[in-house]
Amino acid sequence: MSATRGKRVRCFVRTRPTPYFAKELIKFHDDKKTVTARIPKDDRRGVVNNQQLEWQFKMDGILHNSSQDQVFDEVASDMVTSTLDGYNGTLMCYGQTGAGKTFSITGATEGFYQRGIIPRAIAQTFREVDERVEQAITVRISYLEIYNEGMFDLLSTLPETASDASPMAIVEDENGVSVKGLSLHVAHNEEEALNLLFEGETNRAIAMHSLNKNSSRSHCIFTIHVESRSRTQSKAAYTVSKLNFVDLAGSERLKKTGSSGNVQREAMYINKSLTFLEQAIIALADKNREHVPYRQSKLTHALKDSIGGNCNTILIANIWGEASQIEETISTLRFASRMMCISNEPSINTRYDPVLMVKQLEHEIRHLKQELAMHDTLSNRAKVSYDPLSESQLVELQRQVHLYLKDDLDEIEIVNIRQVKEVFAMFKGAVKNMEGAMEAKLREKYTLLEKGEGVGVGLQEGVGVDGKGGQVGELDGQGFGVGVAPPSSKMANAPIIAAKKQKAKKSKDRASPTQPKGVASPTPSTRETPQEELTPGKLTTGETLSANVTPATPHAPAPRPTTPPPRTEAFEEFKKEKGSEIYRILSENKEILVNKKTLCKKLAQSVNETKQEIDKTRLIIERKRNERLEQGEFVDEEGETIIDEDEYELLMKLKDLKAGYRRDYDELRAVKQEVQYCQRLVEQCRQRLIQEFDAWYSESFLATDDPIASTMEGIGIRAGTVIRSRAPLEDEQEKFERLQQDLLDPDAAPFYNAKVRTEWRQTTNAAQRQPASFRKP
């Protein structure tokens, strides 16, 4: 197991952007690692004033007015790669409330380019997973919240999460620290992982006070669990690692925030846990301390691997660089300087698959047996069997041992070590049989007591005289005494035996406790986040698939016929008139899709032909190499093998074929992605065409006075109008996909897909929780 010894915690400083930055109090040096902070002198302390006015801190980097992508590239990019290599990693954000910790970790979910470290780390993780084709990598996600010293699973609201009545607990084993009862969810791609992130974010505890209107009221740990196995080698060893993103709740001064009630209680728990965290860090930095108080709080216990463990740990100290926040800024920088004194021992976490390990050991045993057989043959020994003895061999060996004990056999022929073990086992069995036979003979003549029970009583009562008048004592080395115990002795021992049985029964009851009735495990408190209303400029139901498709304009309703035409005839008419633009785009997309599929088929055929040609060339080269070896190789002065022109041309041909194969294969992958993209476009256009037709058909031919029936699909409404529907005909995912292909960066699609899916699930759950009396029929 490879390891990096004594790697200290790295710390970076990030400032919150503000137009009132206190340049006279906070100074960043030219090396971009040193920061000097000072506070104004307090004249109220008098002439003799020993107040410290200036502090200087040296960090690993300063992120002043840095963008989200710059922060990720500088801080977290290398940690994500090392996690896939098998190392554990932890990234923490620490600072006062409102300093930008949650923005650094999670970012703003409203914009793709404002996303934080976690979404970018997820994207890089799955990008590198796709590149590591020789490894089978499984990614799992967990999301833990520590709220008022209670642990909650932020992903427990998902339908696939199994309900567990037992409370969560932090456990330690040989593999490190883990949380028992915390659910793990497999993520197959970036979109699924982002969906889990956004689901957990909606369940977090937030509150408002004077410094932050969306203040996090809990510590949250988002963990990416990675398991990597080799596809090319059948090794029993595989690597497991985890990457923790810790969003610590901000420390607060109650006189500044003005908190009261429940918010004040939350602030007290937050400050208490952060104090315990700082105490653990101080203990770790002190080389003379033997005990580190990890178990003082849930936070320090859960982060035991991250501080002083086997993790690559990075701390981002978020500061608010205004003059009114200078005391909290200095406190945050002092905490970061203490963190830099902690040394971790990162190491690759290697596990072993027991099934593969058994197979490898069986193979090694067979190999060693073959080596022993070869050694016996070379030593002119008779064929020795190293397999377990058969029944007939055991019977023969038992007969020889019996004759040896009766002194009818001088020696037992020893063949192997297994036979020696069996002989000793038979000797042991013979001794036990002799002891049993001797004890049976004694019991026929005497009443035997266990050693220490009744021997003294028998002697005091004058009991223990054999038939010849001689006194019987304890047999040497036999473990029991001889004599007849009086009835009073047996009755005296009865309470002791009953007490022993009662004690054994109590121990058995404690060994198998039952679940107490009426006790329910704590569940995460339900904290609803108010839904954001649609405003002009955001995605509404009136927007269309692309810039080329315009929504239907409002028009005066024509007189409806008494009998509506068949939907098939009306659909053909709709495609020629009202839906002609969407139908034209659908036809064009279909034509492009057909062309792309044809190109994909040709490339696949070319790749297969090139692969066959590579295999044929390899066989020819292998045949020529074997012929050269049979005839004898020629070596030049430098020790290199000389080959003929034909073999050299074959090698060059193989090289060119491999290059062409790689080129065609990369092009084939790109075309396949384009085919999938075109298929989604075609499907979206088709769905849009059908939805527009349904709305047009209902408005033109069906007698309905419900205004929602004609506006549910966004037909004839003004841009920016908020549609309040009872049961949406189109979910947020479908509405969003109509615009994302033309207006968004392709890399942003998983981010927005996960965001919209989470918002849709929130809306559905909120609707289901509404009282039945408020729902319209």
C-alpha positions in Angstrom: 0.0 0.0 0.0 1.5 3.3 -1.1 1.3 6.2 1.3 2.3 9.8 1.7 3.6 10.4 5.2 3.1 13.6 7.1 1.1 15.6 4.5 -0.3 18.7 6.3 -3.7 20.3 5.7 -3.7 22.9 3.0 -5.6 26.2 3.6 -6.8 28.8 1.2 -8.5 32.2 1.9 -11.4 33.3 -0.1 -13.0 36.8 0.2 -16.6 37.6 -0.2 -17.0 40.3 -3.0 -18.0 43.6 -1.5 -17.7 47.2 -2.6 -16.8 48.2 1.0 -13.6 46.1 1.2 -11.5 47.4 4.1 -8.2 47.9 2.3 -6.7 49.8 5.3 -7.3 46.8 7.6 -6.7 43.8 5.4 -3.7 43.6 3.1 -2.8 40.8 0.7 0.9 40.6 -0.1 2.5 40.1 -3.6 3.3 36.4 -3.0 -0.5 35.8 -3.0 -0.1 33.7 0.1 0.4 36.1 3.0 -2.4 38.3 4.5 -2.0 41.0 7.1 -5.0 42.0 9.3 -5.1 44.8 11.8 -7.7 46.4 14.0 -8.0 50.1 15.0 -6.6 51.1 18.3 -9.1 51.4 21.1 -8.4 54.7 22.8 -10.9 53.9 25.6 -8.3 51.6 27.2 -6.1 54.5 28.2 -2.5 55.4 27.6 -1.1 52.0 28.7 -2.6 49.9 26.0 -1.0 46.5 25.3 -3.7 45.6 22.8 -2.4 43.6 19.8 -3.2 45.5 16.7 -1.8 43.5 13.8 -1.7 39.8 12.8 0.1 38.2 9.8 -1.0 34.8 8.4 0.7 32.7 5.7 -1.6 30.4 3.7 -1.3 28.2 0.7 -3.2 30.6 -1.5 -5.5 33.7 -1.5 -8.6 33.7 -3.7 -9.5 37.4 -3.8 -12.4 38.3 -6.2 -11.9 34.8 -7.8 -14.6 33.2 -10.0 -16.1 29.8 -9.2 -14.1 28.0 -11.9 -10.8 29.6 -10.7 -11.5 28.4 -7.2 -12.3 24.8 -8.3 -9.1 24.6 -10.5 -6.9 25.9 -7.7 -8.4 24.0 -4.8 -10.3 20.9 -5.7 -9.4 19.6 -9.2 -6.3 17.6 -8.1 -8.2 16.2 -5.1 -10.9 14.7 -7.3 -8.3 13.0 -9.4 -6.5 11.5 -6.4 -9.9 10.2 -5.1 -10.2 8.2 -8.3 -6.7 6.9 -7.6 -7.8 5.5 -4.2 -7.1 8.3 -1.8 -9.6 9.8 0.6 -10.2 13.5 0.4 -12.0 16.2 2.4 -12.7 19.8 1.5 -14.1 22.1 4.3 -15.4 25.6 4.2 -15.1 27.6 7.4 -16.0 31.1 8.3 -18.6 33.5 9.8 -22.2 33.5 8.7 -22.7 35.3 5.4 -19.1 34.9 4.3 -19.9 32.7 1.3 -19.3 29.1 2.5 -22.4 27.6 0.9 -21.8 29.6 -2.3 -18.3 28.2 -2.5 -19.3 24.6 -1.9 -22.7 24.4 -3.7 -22.9 27.6 -5.7 -26.0 29.2 -7.0 -28.4 26.7 -8.5 -30.0 29.3 -10.7 -27.0 29.6 -13.0 -24.7 27.0 -14.6 -21.6 29.1 -14.5 -22.2 30.1 -10.8 -22.3 26.4 -9.7 -19.9 25.6 -6.8 -17.3 23.1 -6.1 -19.5 20.0 -5.6 -21.3 20.2 -9.0 -17.9 20.8 -10.7 -16.3 17.9 -8.8 -19.2 15.6 -9.9 -18.7 16.6 -13.6 -15.0 16.0 -13.4 -15.5 12.6 -11.6 -17.7 11.2 -14.3 -15.6 12.7 -17.0 -12.5 10.8 -15.7 -14.6 7.7 -15.1 -15.4 7.6 -18.8 -11.7 8.1 -19.6 -10.5 5.2 -17.4 -11.8 2.4 -19.6 -9.6 -0.2 -18.0 -11.3 0.2 -14.6 -14.9 -0.6 -13.5 -15.7 2.4 -11.3 -18.9 2.6 -9.2 -19.9 6.0 -7.7 -22.3 6.3 -4.7 -23.6 9.4 -3.1 -24.6 10.2 0.5 -25.7 13.4 2.2 -25.5 13.9 6.0 -26.9 16.8 8.0 -25.9 17.6 11.6 -28.7 19.8 13.0 -28.7 20.7 16.7 -26.4 17.7 17.4 -28.8 15.3 15.7 -27.9 13.5 12.5 -30.3 13.4 9.5 -30.2 11.8 6.1 -31.0 14.5 3.5 -31.7 11.8 0.9 -34.2 9.9 3.0 -37.1 11.6 1.1 -36.3 9.7 -2.1 -38.8 6.9 -2.8 -36.0 4.3 -3.3 -34.6 5.0 0.2 -35.4 2.1 2.6 -37.0 3.3 5.8 -35.0 2.4 8.9 -36.5 2.9 12.3 -33.1 2.7 14.1 -31.4 6.0 14.7 -28.2 6.8 12.9 -24.9 6.4 14.7 -21.2 7.0 14.0 -19.2 3.7 14.1 -15.5 3.0 13.7 -13.8 -0.1 12.3 -10.7 -1.1 10.5 -11.9 0.8 7.4 -12.3 4.1 9.3 -15.3 6.2 10.4 -18.8 5.7 8.9 -22.4 6.6 9.7 -24.6 3.6 10.4 -28.1 4.1 8.9 -27.0 6.7 6.3 -28.3 5.8 2.8 -26.0 5.3 -0.2 -27.3 5.9 -3.7 -25.6 4.7 -6.9 -25.2 7.4 -9.5 -24.6 6.2 -13.0 -24.0 9.6 -14.6 -23.5 13.2 -13.8 -27.2 14.1 -14.0 -28.2 11.4 -11.4 -25.5 12.7 -9.0 -26.7 16.3 -9.4 -30.3 15.2 -8.8 -29.2 13.7 -5.5 -27.3 16.9 -4.6 -30.3 19.2 -5.4 -32.7 16.8 -3.5 -30.5 17.1 -0.4 -30.2 20.9 -0.7 -34.0 21.3 -0.6 -34.1 19.4 2.7 -31.5 21.5 4.5 -32.3 23.7 7.5 -32.1 27.4 6.6 -33.2 30.6 8.4 -33.0 34.4 8.1 -31.2 36.9 10.3 -29.7 40.3 9.9 -26.4 39.1 8.3 -27.8 36.5 5.9 -31.4 35.9 4.6 -30.6 32.2 3.7 -28.3 31.2 6.6 -27.4 27.5 6.9 -28.5 26.3 10.3 -26.7 22.9 10.2 -23.4 21.3 9.2 -23.7 19.2 6.0 -21.3 16.5 4.6 -21.8 15.6 1.0 -19.8 12.4 0.2 -18.8 10.8 -3.1 -17.9 7.2 -2.5 -15.8 5.6 -5.3 -15.1 1.9 -5.8 -12.6 0.9 -8.5 -11.9 -2.6 -9.9 -9.7 -3.6 -12.7 -11.3 -4.8 -16.0 -8.1 -6.3 -17.4 -6.7 -8.1 -14.4 -8.5 -10.6 -12.2 -7.0 -9.3 -9.0 -8.6 -9.8 -5.6 -7.5 -6.3 -4.6 -9.6 -3.2 -5.4 -9.6 0.4 -4.1 -12.3 2.3 -2.3 -12.2 6.0 -1.5 -14.4 8.8 -0.5 -14.5 12.5 -1.1 -16.1 14.6 1.6 -17.4 18.2 1.0 -18.1 19.8 4.4 -20.2 22.9 4.5 -19.9 24.1 8.1 -22.5 26.4 9.5 -21.2 29.9 10.2 -20.2 31.1 13.6 -22.3 33.9 14.9 -22.2 36.7 17.4 -25.7 37.0 18.8 -25.3 40.7 19.4 -24.7 41.2 15.7 -27.3 38.9 14.2 -30.0 39.8 16.7 -31.3 36.2 16.7 -34.0 35.0 19.1 -36.2 32.0 19.7 -35.4 28.9 17.6 -32.7 30.7 15.5 -30.9 31.7 18.7 -31.1 28.1 19.9 -29.6 26.9 16.6 -26.8 29.5 16.8 -25.9 28.1 20.3 -25.6 24.6 18.9 -23.6 25.8 16.0 -21.1 27.8 18.1 -20.8 24.9 20.5 -19.9 22.3 17.8 -17.4 24.7 16.2 -15.8 25.3 19.6 -15.4 21.5 20.0 -13.9 21.3 16.5 -11.3 24.0 17.4 -10.5 22.1 20.6 -9.8 18.9 18.6 -7.6 20.9 16.2 -5.6 22.4 19.0 -5.1 19.0 20.6 -3.9 17.5 17.2 -1.5 20.4 16.8 0.0 19.8 20.2 2.6 17.0 19.8 2.6 16.3 23.6 -1.2 15.6 23.7 -2.1 11.9 23.7 -5.9 12.3 23.8 -7.8 14.1 21.1 -11.5 14.8 22.1 -13.1 13.6 18.9 -16.3 12.3 20.6 -17.3 15.7 22.1 -19.6 16.4 19.2 -21.1 14.6 16.2 -19.2 16.9 13.9 -15.7 16.1 15.2 -16.5 12.4 15.4 -17.7 12.3 11.8 -14.5 14.2 10.7 -12.1 12.0 12.5 -10.6 10.7 9.3 -10.3 14.2 7.8 -8.4 15.8 10.7 -5.5 13.7 11.7 -6.5 10.7 9.6 -5.7 9.3 6.2 -7.3 12.0 4.1 -6.0 14.7 1.8 -7.6 17.7 3.6 -8.1 21.2 2.3 -9.7 24.1 4.2 -11.2 27.2 2.5 -11.4 30.1 5.0 -14.2 32.4 3.9 -13.9 35.9 5.2 -16.1 39.0 4.9 -13.6 41.8 4.2 -15.6 44.7 5.6 -14.4 46.9 8.6 -17.5 45.9 10.6 -16.5 42.2 10.3 -12.8 42.5 11.1 -12.9 40.6 14.4 -14.6 37.6 12.8 -12.1 37.8 9.9 -9.1 37.5 12.3 -10.8 34.7 14.2 -11.3 32.8 10.9 -7.7 33.3 9.8 -6.4 32.1 13.2 -8.5 28.9 12.9 -7.0 28.3 9.4 -3.5 28.8 10.7 -4.1 26.2 13.4 -5.4 23.8 10.8 -2.2 24.1 8.9 -0.4 22.6 11.8 -2.2 19.2 11.4 -0.5 16.4 9.5 -2.5 13.7 7.9 -1.3 10.4 6.4 -3.0 9.9 3.1 -2.8 6.3 1.8 -4.5 4.2 -0.9 -7.4 2.3 0.5 -7.0 -1.2 -0.7 -9.6 -3.9 -0.1 -9.7 -7.6 -1.1 -12.5 -9.5 -2.6 -12.9 -12.7 -0.6 -14.2 -14.8 -3.5 -11.3 -13.9 -5.8 -8.9 -14.3 -2.9 -10.1 -17.9 -2.3 -9.7 -18.6 -6.1 -6.2 -17.3 -6.1 -5.2 -19.3 -3.0 -6.6 -22.5 -4.5 -4.6 -21.8 -7.6 -1.5 -21.2 -5.5 -2.1 -24.5 -3.6 -2.3 -26.4 -6.8 0.9 -24.8 -8.0 2.8 -25.7 -4.8 1.6 -29.3 -4.9 3.0 -29.5 -8.4 6.3 -28.1 -7.2 6.4 -30.7 -4.4 5.6 -33.5 -6.8 8.5 -32.4 -9.0 10.8 -32.1 -6.0 9.9 -35.7 -4.9 10.6 -37.0 -8.4 14.0 -35.3 -8.6 14.8 -36.7 -5.1 14.0 -40.3 -6.2 11.3 -40.4 -3.5 8.2 -42.5 -3.9 5.1 -40.7 -5.0 3.8 -38.8 -2.0 0.2 -37.7 -1.8 -0.4 -34.3 -0.3 -4.2 -34.6 -0.4 -6.3 -35.3 2.7 -6.2 -38.9 3.9 -9.0 -41.1 2.7 -11.2 -43.3 5.0 -9.2 -46.4 4.2 -5.9 -44.6 5.0 -7.3 -43.4 8.3 -8.4 -46.9 9.2 -4.9 -48.3 8.4 -3.2 -45.5 10.4 -5.5 -46.2 13.4 -4.6 -49.9 13.3 -0.9 -49.0 13.3 -1.3 -46.6 16.2 -3.2 -49.4 18.2 -0.4 -51.9 17.5 2.2 -49.3 18.5 0.5 -48.6 21.8 0.3 -52.4 22.5 4.0 -52.6 21.8 3.3 -54.9 18.8 4.8 -52.5 16.4 8.3 -50.9 16.7 7.6 -47.7 14.6 5.0 -46.0 12.4 6.2 -45.1 8.9 5.8 -41.4 8.4 5.1 -40.2 4.8 4.1 -36.5 5.2 3.2 -33.8 7.7 -0.5 -34.5 7.3 0.0 -38.0 8.5 2.0 -36.8 11.5 -0.9 -34.6 12.6 -3.4 -37.4 12.3 -1.1 -39.7 14.4 -1.0 -37.1 17.2 -4.7 -36.7 17.0 -5.1 -40.4 17.4 -2.7 -40.4 20.4 -4.8 -37.7 22.0 -8.0 -39.6 21.5 -6.4 -42.7 23.0 -5.4 -40.8 26.2 -8.9 -39.4 26.6 -10.4 -42.9 26.2 -8.1 -44.2 28.9 -9.1 -41.4 31.3 -12.7 -42.1 30.6 -12.3 -45.8 31.2 -10.5 -45.2 34.5 -13.1 -42.7 35.7 -15.9 -45.2 34.9 -14.2 -47.9 36.9 -13.8 -45.6 39.9 -17.4 -44.5 39.8 -18.5 -48.2 40.0 -16.7 -48.4 43.4 -16.9 -44.9 44.8 -19.0 -41.8 44.7 -16.9 -39.1 43.0 -17.2 -35.4 43.7 -16.0 -32.5 41.6 -12.7 -31.0 42.7 -13.3 -28.5 45.6 -16.9 -29.5 46.3 -17.5 -31.6 49.4 -13.9 -32.9 49.9 -13.5 -31.0 53.1 -16.9 -31.9 54.4 -16.3 -35.6 53.8 -13.1 -35.5 55.8 -14.8 -33.6 58.7 -17.7 -36.1 58.8 -15.3 -39.1 58.8 -16.6 -40.1 55.3 -14.2 -41.4 52.7 -13.2 -44.8 54.0 -13.0 -47.6 51.5 -14.0 -51.1 52.1 -10.6 -52.0 53.5 -10.8 -49.3 56.2 -8.3 -47.0 54.5 -8.9 -43.3 54.0 -9.4 -42.2 50.4 -7.9 -38.8 49.4 -7.7 -36.8 46.1 -6.1 -38.5 43.2 -3.0 -36.8 41.9 -3.5 -35.0 38.6 -7.0 -36.4 37.9 -9.0 -33.2 38.8 -11.6 -34.9 41.1 -11.8 -36.0 44.7 -13.1 -39.4 46.2 -15.6 -39.6 49.0 -19.3 -39.7 50.0 -20.8 -36.2 50.6 -23.5 -36.0 53.3 -27.0 -34.8 52.3 -26.6 -31.5 54.1 -23.7 -30.6 51.8 -25.8 -31.2 48.7 -28.6 -29.1 50.0 -26.3 -26.3 50.9 -25.0 -26.2 47.3 -28.5 -26.0 45.8 -29.0 -22.2 46.3 -25.6 -21.6 44.8 -26.5 -23.6 41.6 -29.9 -21.7 41.4 -28.1 -18.4 41.7 -25.7 -19.4 38.9 -28.6 -20.3 36.7 -30.4 -17.0 37.4 -27.3 -15.1 36.6 -26.8 -17.0 33.3 -30.4 -16.2 32.4 -29.9 -12.5 32.9 -26.7 -12.5 30.9 -28.5 -14.2 28.0 -31.3 -11.6 28.2 -28.8 -8.8 28.0 -27.0 -10.5 25.0 -30.2 -10.3 22.9 -32.0 -7.0 23.6 -35.3 -6.4 21.9 -36.5 -3.2 20.3 -38.4 -1.1 22.9 -42.0 -0.5 22.1 -43.3 2.9 21.4 -39.8 4.4 20.7 -39.4 5.9 17.3 -36.1 6.9 15.8 -35.7 10.6 15.0 -36.4 11.5 11.4 -35.3 14.5 9.5 -37.6 17.4 10.2 -39.6 18.5 7.3 -38.5 22.0 6.2 -40.3 23.2 3.2 -38.7 25.8 0.9 -41.1 28.2 -0.7 -41.5 27.7 -4.4 -40.1 30.5 -6.5 -42.8 32.0 -8.8 -42.1 32.3 -12.5 -41.1 35.8 -13.6 -40.4 37.3 -17.0 -37.1 36.1 -18.4 -37.4 32.6 -16.8 -38.7 29.4 -18.4 -42.5 29.5 -18.7 -44.9 27.3 -20.4 -45.3 29.7 -23.3 -41.8 29.3 -24.5 -41.0 27.1 -27.5 -38.5 24.5 -28.6 -36.1 26.7 -30.4 -35.6 30.3 -31.6 -37.2 29.2 -35.0 -40.5 28.1 -33.4 -42.9 30.8 -32.5 -45.9 30.2 -30.2 -49.4 30.4 -31.5 -50.7 33.9 -31.4 -54.0 34.8 -29.8 -56.9 34.9 -32.1 -60.6 35.3 -32.0 -62.3 31.9 -31.6 -64.1 30.8 -34.8 -67.6 29.3 -34.5 -67.4 25.7 -33.5 -69.0 23.0 -35.7 -71.7 20.9 -34.2 -69.7 17.7 -34.9 -65.9 17.9 -34.5 -63.9 16.3 -37.4 -61.9 13.1 -36.7 -58.6 13.8 -35.0 -56.6 12.2 -37.9 -58.1 14.5 -40.5 -57.8 17.5 -38.2 -54.1 16.5 -37.5 -53.3 16.6 -41.2 -55.0 20.0 -41.5 -53.1 21.3 -38.5 -49.7 20.2 -40.0 -50.5 22.2 -43.1 -51.7 25.4 -41.4 -51.2 26.2 -37.7 -48.5 23.6 -37.0 -46.6 23.9 -40.4 -43.6 25.5 -38.8 -43.2 22.9 -36.1 -43.8 20.1 -38.7 -41.2 21.6 -41.0 -38.6 21.6 -38.2 -39.6 18.0 -37.3 -39.1 16.9 -40.9 -35.7 18.5 -41.1 -34.6 17.0 -37.9 -35.8 13.6 -39.1 -33.8 13.9 -42.3 -30.7 15.0 -40.3 -31.2 12.0 -38.0 -31.4 9.6 -41.0 -28.2 11.0 -42.4 -26.4 10.7 -39.1 -27.5 7.1 -38.7 -26.3 6.2 -42.2 -22.9 7.8 -41.4 -22.8 6.0 -38.1 -23.4 2.7 -39.8 -20.7 3.3 -42.4 -18.2 4.3 -39.7 -19.1 1.2 -37.6 -18.5 -1.0 -40.7 -15.2 0.7 -41.3 -14.1 0.2 -37.7 -15.0 -3.5 -37.8 -13.1 -4.0 -41.1 -10.1 -2.2 -39.7 -10.2 -4.4 -36.6 -10.3 -7.6 -38.7 -7.3 -6.3 -40.7 -5.4 -5.6 -37.5 -6.0 -9.2 -36.3 -4.9 -10.6 -39.6 -1.7 -8.5 -39.6 -0.9 -9.5 -36.1 -1.2 -13.2 -37.0 1.2 -12.8 -39.9 3.7 -10.9 -37.7 3.5 -13.5 -35.1 4.1 -16.3 -37.7 7.1 -14.4 -39.1 8.5 -13.9 -35.6 8.2 -17.6 -34.8 10.0 -18.4 -38.1 12.8 -16.0 -37.2 13.2 -17.6 -33.8 13.4 -21.1 -35.3 16.0 -20.0 -37.8 17.9 -18.0 -35.2 18.0 -14.2 -34.6 20.6 -11.8 -35.8 21.7 -9.0 -33.4 23.6 -5.9 -34.4 26.4 -4.3 -32.4 23.9 -2.4 -30.2 22.1 -5.5 -29.2 18.9 -4.9 -31.3 17.3 -7.7 -33.2 17.6 -7.5 -37.0 14.3 -8.1 -39.0 13.7 -8.4 -42.7 11.9 -5.9 -44.9 8.7 -7.8 -45.0 8.3 -7.9 -41.2 9.2 -4.2 -41.0 6.5 -3.4 -43.6 4.0 -5.4 -41.6 4.9 -3.6 -38.4 4.5 -0.2 -40.1 1.2 -1.4 -41.6 0.0 -2.5 -38.1 0.9 0.9 -36.7 -1.0 2.7 -39.5 -4.0 0.4 -39.0 -4.1 1.2 -35.3 -3.9 4.9 -35.9 -6.8 4.6 -38.4 -8.8 2.5 -36.0 -8.4 5.0 -33.3 -9.3 7.9 -35.6 -12.4 6.1 -36.9 -13.4 5.0 -33.5 -13.2 8.5 -32.1 -15.3 9.8 -35.0 -17.8 7.0 -34.5 -18.2 8.0 -30.8 -18.8 11.6 -31.8 -21.4 10.6 -34.4 -23.2 8.4 -31.9 -23.5 11.4 -29.6 -24.9 13.4 -32.4 -27.4 10.7 -33.2 -28.6 10.7 -29.6 -28.8 14.5 -29.7 -30.8 14.4 -32.9 -33.1 11.7 -31.5 -33.9 13.9 -28.5 -34.6 16.8 -30.8 -36.9 14.7 -33.0 -38.8 13.4 -30.0 -39.2 16.9 -28.5 -40.5 18.3 -31.8 -42.9 15.4 -32.0 -44.2 16.0 -28.5 -44.5 19.7 -29.1 -46.4 19.1 -32.3 -48.9 16.8 -30.6 -49.3 19.2 -27.6 -50.0 22.2 -29.9 -52.5 20.1 -31.9 -54.3 19.0 -28.7 -54.6 22.6 -27.6 -55.7 23.8 -31.0 -58.3 20.9 -31.4 -59.7 21.5 -27.9 -60.0 25.3 -28.6 -61.5 25.0 -32.1 -63.9 22.0 -31.9 -64.5 21.1 -28.3 -67.1 23.0 -26.2 -65.3 23.9 -23.0 -65.4 27.1 -21.0 -62.5 26.3 -18.7 -59.8 28.9 -19.5 -57.1 26.5 -18.2 -57.9 24.0 -21.0 -56.6 26.5 -23.6 -53.7 28.0 -21.6 -52.2 24.9 -20.0 -49.9 24.4 -23.1 -49.0 28.1 -23.3 -51.3 28.9 -26.3 -52.3 32.5 -26.7 -50.9 33.8 -23.4 -48.7 36.9 -22.9 -45.0 36.4 -22.2 -44.3 36.3 -18.5 -47.8 35.4 -17.4 -47.9 33.0 -14.5 -50.0 29.9 -15.1 -51.4 28.3 -11.9 -52.5 24.8 -12.9 -54.2 22.2 -10.8 -52.5 19.2 -12.5 -49.8 20.1 -15.0 -50.0 18.3 -18.3 -46.3 18.8 -18.9 -43.7 18.5 -16.2 -40.8 20.8 -15.7 -38.3 18.4 -17.3 -40.3 18.4 -20.6 -40.7 22.2 -20.6 -37.0 22.7 -20.0 -35.8 20.3 -22.7 -37.5 22.4 -25.3 -35.0 25.2 -24.9 -31.8 23.6 -23.5 -30.5 22.2 -26.8 -30.4 25.5 -28.6 -29.8 28.0 -25.8 -27.6 26.2 -23.3 -24.0 24.9 -23.2 -24.1 21.1 -23.7 -22.1 20.6 -20.5 -24.8 22.5 -18.6 -27.5 20.0 -19.6 -27.1 17.6 -16.7 -27.0 20.5 -14.2 -30.2 22.0 -15.3 -31.9 18.6 -15.9 -31.3 17.7 -12.2 -32.4 21.1 -11.0 -35.7 21.0 -12.9 -36.4 17.4 -11.8 -35.8 18.4 -8.1 -38.1 21.4 -8.4 -40.8 19.3 -10.1 -40.6 16.7 -7.3 -40.9 19.5 -4.7 -44.1 20.9 -6.4 -45.7 17.4 -6.6 -44.9 16.7 -2.9 -46.3 20.0 -1.9 -49.5 19.5 -3.8 -50.0 16.0 -2.3 -49.6 17.5 1.2 -52.4 20.1 0.7 -55.6 19.5 2.6 -58.4 18.0 0.6 -60.8 20.9 1.4 -58.6 23.3 -0.5 -58.5 21.3 -3.7 -60.9 22.0 -6.5 -63.0 19.1 -7.8 
